[in-house]
Structure formats: structure tokens, C-alpha cells
Amino acid sequence: MPRALVTGAAGFIGSHLCEYLLDRGYAVVGMDSLLTGDLANIEHLSGREFVFIRHDVTNYINLEGPLDFIFHFASPASPIDYLRVPIQTLKVGSLGTHNGLGLAKAKKARFLLASTSEVYGDPKVHPQPEGYWGNVNPIGPRSMYDEAKRFAEALTMAYHRSHGLPVRIARIFNTYGPRMRRGDGRAVPAFIEQGLRGDPITVHGTGAQTRSLCHVDDLIEGLWRLLVSDTSGPVNLGNPEEVSVLQLANTIRSLTGDRSEIVLVDRPVDDPELRCPDISLARGALGWQPDISLAEGLERTIDWARRTWR
């Protein structure tokens, strides 16, 4: 039975990844400090070939036994989180990545890094291909996340080039679906929560800024295909269908039955104006593209939120 380590296992995407690997016959070790993760996301995995270890990966990782794959997903991932814990965010991108790569080297395991579209900053190229170097403010209020991930990519490639370590880098664009944390500050859960409560939906700026939203089930399939491919990356994984934040708010308002108004509020500093992946590489190298429409994915997510957000 192949064995995988997933850091950030109790998070939104990490928990879905653990479930996917178990369904494919993997033994999975989930690791999380629970800084932003939630054990409720993985409690349904007990009784399977799943072991959870509470550990902060910025500290040395000691794991007994063989290991075939490491998925490094540990990191605060929403603005409200990484603005609250900026130093921890930088440490998990640097020290945490270094510890994960060191373990991969010792175990001769393949290492997959969960990077982000935030490495492109507020892009001047649209849509964003992997060859674009980005437009990032290195000392801005979002820099702790952007630069942590950019450093993590550089360190991952250094291990690949210096030690021949097999690595994969996924640049993940906006992803949504069940198990998103209520109140985490991102648009989809914020709009759903407001819509289900019948509150006014608050949109930053004019709402003309765009996002490209990929359902988590599609993303996990893309991650799997990247893992088993011959492509080191980085590879963009996201939905190339763009939607304005105002359109997203109106769609969620309609799906939740909210009759309240949409209220425009000030935009955060360095909030990206455009966000859309060029997924030509993923289509060609992985044979992957998202299949779940935004309407269907939002309906699934809203149904989950109705059942679980009390």
C-alpha cells in the first residue's frame, strides 16, 4: 500500500485530498497544527488507513516508516488568516517547506507543493501563464503570503536541481466547495453566509474585479494528475472562466434566496484586479480541465453550508 503525508490535512483542500488518496488505496498520514485547520474536516476519515498527527511543520518532522509522497498544503490561505498571523505564514512557507523537502529527500519521496496564483500578485498579463513572473509588492500587507509561496517554489526547485528530488509545483487559483471555513474572509463563504442569513451582501470596491473559481473536486483531480505526470511544473490549476465579484455576489444572492441589497465597501490594499489562469499547460501535459460549472458547484456548496453552518 503506497503511503502519503499531507501537511495541512485538516484544512479545506487538504481534507479533500486526504479523502481522495484514501479512496485510491493509499495509507495517509495527515499532519496539521490546527492553526487554521479543523478536526471536523477529517473526523469522517477515522477507521480508514488514516493517521492524524498534530504537529507544526515549521519544527523538525520525524516520521517513522516508508513514505512515497508528500503533499505540502500547510499554510494559512485566506487574507483574514495570513494578515492575523503574518510571521507564522512566512515560517510555514520557508521553514515548513524546508522540513518537508528534507523529509522527502530522506524518504526518497515525491514532493508536491501547493503554491498559489498569488505569486502573480496584481498581474499585468492576463490571463496568467506559468511563464509570467508576476507583479508583487514584496513589503505590502499581503506580502507575507505572496512571498512565502514564491520562496517555497524557489526552495522546491533548488532541491530538485541540487538533489534530483522529484517535485511537483501546483499554482492553485481560487477554489471553493464544501468545508470552506465560515468567516474566513474569502468571497464565496462570505457571500453564502450573508445570503443564508438574509443579510446584505458586501462587495469590495465596485465589484468589477474578477476571479476564476474552481470547484474543489476538479482541483483535486488536477493535483492527482500532476502528481503522477512527468511535469515538475509549476502548473496552473484553476478555472479559466472569469467572473466579476459583483456577478458572483448576485449569483449567490439568487441561489440562497436572499432578498437583501448588495452593499459596496472599500477594497483592501493590493487586492488583485484580475485573476484568471492560462491552463494550456494543464490541458496539454495533464489532460485536465475543470468540469463542474460555477452554478452547479455553488449549489453543492450552498447545500452543504445549509446542512452544517448552524
Secondary structure, DSSP 4 states (H G I P E B T S, - for coil): --EEEEETTTSHHHHHHHHHHHHTT-EEEEEE--SS--GGGTGGGTTSSEEEEE--TTSPP---S--SEEEE--S--SHHHHHHSHHHHHHIIIIIHHHHHHHHHHHT-EEEEEEEGGGGBS-SSSSB-TT---B--TTSTTHHHHHHHHHHHHHHHHHHHHH---EEEEEE--EE-TTPPTTSS-HHHHHHHHHHHTPPEEEETTS--EEE-EEHHHHHHHHHHHHTSS--S-EEES---EEEHHHHHHHHHHHHT--SPEEEEPPPTT--S---B--HHIIIII-----S-HHHHHHHHHHHHHHH--
